């Protein structure tokens, strides 16, 4: 591993692959894209910048994947993964297996941001659509100014004690940064990548297969 600027850090990554894929219609992390599975794509970049990784999978896949069993929610699954990360780790990344094309560069950038003083670092891309906030009756409440909005991605990196504290004191969040933010910690945003798309639907899977063939 070549990490000259962060050589004094011990970096581990938790790859979250425990979802059942309700919206997708199956366990999308085990679908084949190009020459490998979605999960294999997701772990490849993580391995290149980490001293070790923990893969969190559905309980029925623990033996075949050599991973850790996840919990009933994403946050619970991350906590299962954190429990298996050595206490010597100084920076912990969390990455969703449903984002197969996160680059090695993106991992290095979030790690570098934490190494340079942030409590957490999140890759994000600008929001291009107009966003509407609605109420329980589907009535528009407000239209936020999209100039101040970004769409968060993973991998997200954190100073290890901060992430552990966040998961001890907060229950659930849509991402790990939200839990760290709730502690009042400093989370910075770095430029995300358009290819780092989350696979949620069958259409997303077809897009990923095209991307693997170089058609995107």
C-alpha positions as CSV (number, residue, x, y, z in Angstrom):
1,X,0.0,0.0,0.0
2,X,1.4,3.3,-1.1
3,X,0.2,6.1,1.2
4,X,3.1,8.4,1.8
5,X,1.1,11.3,3.2
6,X,-0.9,9.1,5.7
7,X,1.8,6.5,6.4
8,X,1.3,6.9,10.2
9,X,-2.4,6.0,10.0
10,X,-3.9,2.6,10.4
11,X,-6.8,2.5,8.0
12,X,-9.6,0.0,8.0
13,X,-12.8,-0.1,5.9
14,X,-16.2,-1.5,6.7
15,X,-18.0,-2.5,3.5
16,X,-21.7,-2.7,4.1
17,X,-23.3,-5.4,2.0
18,X,-26.0,-6.7,4.4
19,X,-29.1,-5.3,2.6
20,X,-31.8,-7.6,1.3
21,X,-32.4,-5.3,-1.7
22,X,-36.2,-4.8,-1.2
23,X,-36.5,-2.1,-3.8
24,X,-34.2,-3.9,-6.2
25,X,-35.9,-7.2,-5.9
26,X,-33.0,-9.2,-4.5
27,X,-29.5,-9.1,-3.1
28,X,-28.0,-6.7,-5.7
29,X,-24.5,-6.9,-4.0
30,X,-24.1,-10.4,-5.5
31,X,-25.2,-9.5,-9.0
32,X,-22.5,-9.9,-11.7
33,X,-21.2,-6.7,-13.4
34,X,-18.6,-7.3,-16.1
35,X,-16.1,-9.8,-14.8
36,X,-17.0,-9.7,-11.1
37,X,-19.8,-9.2,-8.6
38,X,-21.0,-5.8,-7.4
39,X,-19.5,-6.6,-3.9
40,X,-16.1,-7.5,-5.5
41,X,-16.0,-4.2,-7.3
42,X,-16.8,-2.4,-4.1
43,X,-14.1,-4.1,-2.0
44,X,-11.3,-3.8,-4.6
45,X,-10.7,-0.1,-4.2
46,X,-11.1,-0.4,-0.4
47,X,-8.4,-3.0,-0.3
48,X,-5.9,-0.8,-2.1
49,X,-6.0,1.9,0.6
50,X,-6.7,-0.1,3.8
51,X,-4.7,-2.2,6.1
52,X,-7.8,-4.4,6.4
53,X,-11.4,-4.6,5.6
54,X,-14.5,-6.0,7.2
55,X,-17.3,-7.1,4.9
56,X,-20.8,-7.1,6.5
57,X,-23.2,-9.5,4.8
58,X,-26.6,-11.1,5.3
59,X,-26.3,-13.9,7.9
60,X,-26.8,-16.6,5.3
61,X,-23.7,-15.4,3.4
62,X,-21.3,-15.3,6.3
63,X,-19.7,-18.6,5.7
64,X,-19.4,-18.4,2.0
65,X,-18.1,-14.8,2.0
66,X,-16.0,-14.9,5.2
67,X,-17.8,-11.8,6.4
68,X,-19.6,-10.5,9.5
69,X,-23.4,-10.9,9.9
70,X,-25.2,-7.6,9.6
71,X,-28.1,-6.2,11.6
72,X,-31.7,-5.2,10.8
73,X,-30.8,-1.7,9.7
74,X,-27.9,-0.1,7.9
75,X,-26.6,1.6,11.1
76,X,-26.9,-1.7,13.0
77,X,-24.9,-3.4,10.3
78,X,-22.2,-0.8,10.5
79,X,-22.0,-1.3,14.2
80,X,-21.5,-5.0,13.6
81,X,-18.6,-4.2,11.3
82,X,-17.1,-1.7,13.7
83,X,-17.0,-4.4,16.4
84,X,-14.7,-6.4,14.2
85,X,-12.3,-3.5,13.4
86,X,-9.2,-3.6,15.6
87,X,-8.9,-1.0,18.2
88,X,-5.6,0.0,16.7
89,X,-7.3,1.5,13.7
90,X,-6.9,5.3,13.6
91,X,-9.1,6.0,10.5
92,X,-12.2,4.0,9.6
93,X,-13.9,4.2,6.2
94,X,-17.5,3.0,5.6
95,X,-18.5,2.1,2.1
96,X,-21.8,0.8,0.7
97,X,-21.3,-2.2,-1.5
98,X,-24.1,-0.9,-3.7
99,X,-21.6,1.7,-5.0
100,X,-19.3,-0.6,-7.1
101,X,-17.4,2.1,-8.9
102,X,-15.9,4.3,-6.1
103,X,-12.3,4.9,-7.2
104,X,-9.1,4.3,-5.3
105,X,-8.6,8.1,-5.6
106,X,-11.9,8.8,-3.8
107,X,-10.8,6.6,-0.9
108,X,-7.5,8.3,-0.7
109,X,-9.2,11.8,-0.7
110,X,-11.5,11.1,2.2
111,X,-8.7,9.5,4.2
112,X,-6.4,12.4,3.5
113,X,-9.1,14.9,4.7
114,X,-9.4,13.1,8.0
115,X,-5.6,12.8,8.3
116,X,-5.4,16.6,7.8
117,X,-7.7,17.3,10.7
118,X,-11.4,16.7,9.9
119,X,-13.5,14.4,12.1
120,X,-15.2,13.0,9.0
121,X,-15.1,13.4,5.2
122,X,-17.8,12.7,2.7
123,X,-17.7,12.7,-1.1
124,X,-20.6,14.5,-2.7
125,X,-21.8,15.8,-6.0
126,X,-23.9,18.8,-6.8
127,X,-27.7,18.5,-6.8
128,X,-28.9,19.3,-10.4
129,X,-32.6,18.6,-10.0
130,X,-35.0,21.0,-8.2
131,X,-35.8,19.6,-4.8
132,X,-39.2,19.8,-3.2
133,X,-39.8,19.3,0.5
134,X,-43.3,17.8,1.0
135,X,-45.6,17.0,4.0
136,X,-47.4,13.8,4.8
137,X,-50.2,14.7,2.4
138,X,-47.8,15.2,-0.6
139,X,-48.2,19.0,-0.4
140,X,-45.1,21.1,-1.1
141,X,-43.7,22.7,2.0
142,X,-40.7,24.5,0.5
143,X,-38.3,24.5,-2.4
144,X,-34.7,24.6,-1.0
145,X,-32.1,26.5,-2.8
146,X,-30.1,23.7,-4.6
147,X,-27.0,25.9,-4.6
148,X,-26.4,24.8,-1.0
149,X,-27.3,21.2,-1.5
150,X,-25.1,18.2,-2.4
151,X,-25.8,14.5,-2.8
152,X,-23.7,12.4,-0.4
153,X,-21.8,9.3,-1.5
154,X,-19.6,6.7,0.1
155,X,-16.8,5.9,1.0
156,X,-17.0,8.1,4.1
157,X,-13.9,8.3,6.3
158,X,-13.8,9.2,10.0
159,X,-11.4,9.5,12.9
160,X,-11.9,6.1,14.5
161,X,-12.8,7.1,18.1
162,X,-15.3,9.7,16.7
163,X,-17.1,7.1,14.6
164,X,-17.2,4.7,17.5
165,X,-18.6,7.3,19.8
166,X,-21.2,8.3,17.2
167,X,-22.5,4.8,16.9
168,X,-22.5,4.4,20.7
169,X,-24.6,7.5,21.3
170,X,-26.8,7.7,18.3
171,X,-29.2,5.0,17.0
172,X,-30.0,5.4,13.4
173,X,-28.9,7.7,10.5
174,X,-29.2,7.6,6.7
175,X,-25.4,7.7,6.6
176,X,-22.6,7.6,9.1
177,X,-21.8,11.3,8.6
178,X,-25.2,12.2,10.0
179,X,-24.4,10.4,13.3
180,X,-21.1,12.2,13.5
181,X,-22.7,15.5,12.7
182,X,-25.1,15.0,15.5
183,X,-22.2,15.0,17.9
184,X,-21.2,18.4,16.7
185,X,-18.1,17.1,15.0
186,X,-16.4,18.6,11.9
187,X,-17.4,16.8,8.7
188,X,-16.0,18.1,5.4
189,X,-17.2,17.5,1.9
190,X,-14.8,16.5,-1.0
191,X,-15.8,16.2,-4.6
192,X,-17.6,13.0,-5.4
193,X,-17.6,11.1,-8.7
194,X,-20.4,10.8,-11.2
195,X,-19.5,7.1,-11.8
196,X,-19.9,6.4,-8.1
197,X,-23.6,5.8,-8.5
198,X,-25.6,3.8,-6.0
199,X,-27.4,0.8,-7.5
200,X,-31.0,0.8,-6.3
201,X,-33.0,-0.5,-9.2
202,X,-32.7,-2.9,-12.0
203,X,-32.2,0.0,-14.3
204,X,-29.2,1.0,-12.2
205,X,-27.8,-2.5,-12.6
206,X,-28.1,-2.3,-16.4
207,X,-26.3,1.1,-16.3
208,X,-23.5,-0.5,-14.2
209,X,-23.1,-3.3,-16.7
210,X,-22.8,-0.7,-19.5
211,X,-20.2,1.3,-17.4
212,X,-18.2,-1.9,-16.9
213,X,-18.1,-2.3,-20.7
214,X,-17.0,1.3,-21.1
215,X,-20.3,2.5,-22.6
216,X,-21.0,5.2,-20.1
